[in-house]
């Protein structure tokens, strides 16, 4: 079934799935520059391609954060606690 689905994916979708993080960022910036030149789409709404790239970049960032062994997994931890001068 997966191979069948891949046959019908657009070249854009295939690019998104295989592109590196840097390539996605560069692709987004290229589209953003063109979007600004074209008058922000007339209504300020980002293009579907920009939204899709942004979504993929966000997903990858969240996955990296989840896998980060240094992150604090304590649900009661507040980032301000790490910088308190008067620690208990």
BELBELCOR-V142872 format. One record per pair of residues at least 12 apart in sequence whose ideal C-beta (glycine too) atoms are under 10 Angstrom apart, sorted by the first residue. I is the first residue (numbers start at 0). J is the second residue. D is the distance in Angstrom with one decimal. If there is no record, write none. Layout:
i j d
I J D
I J D
//
This chain:
i j d
11 26 9.5
11 47 9.5
11 48 6.6
11 51 7.6
11 52 9.2
12 51 8.0
12 55 9.7
14 26 7.7
14 52 9.6
15 48 9.1
15 51 6.5
15 52 6.6
15 54 9.1
15 55 5.2
15 56 9.6
16 55 8.1
18 52 8.8
18 55 8.3
19 59 9.9
20 55 9.5
20 56 7.2
20 59 6.2
20 60 8.6
20 63 9.0
22 52 9.9
23 52 5.7
23 53 9.1
23 55 6.2
23 56 5.4
23 59 7.9
24 52 8.5
24 56 6.9
26 48 8.3
26 49 9.4
26 52 6.0
26 55 10.0
26 56 9.8
27 45 9.8
27 48 8.6
27 49 6.3
27 51 9.6
27 52 4.5
27 53 6.6
27 55 9.3
27 56 7.0
28 49 10.0
28 52 9.7
29 52 9.9
30 45 8.8
30 46 6.4
30 48 5.7
30 49 5.2
30 52 7.2
31 45 8.2
31 46 9.1
31 49 6.5
31 52 9.5
31 53 9.8
33 46 8.7
33 49 9.7
34 46 5.9
34 48 9.4
34 49 6.6
//
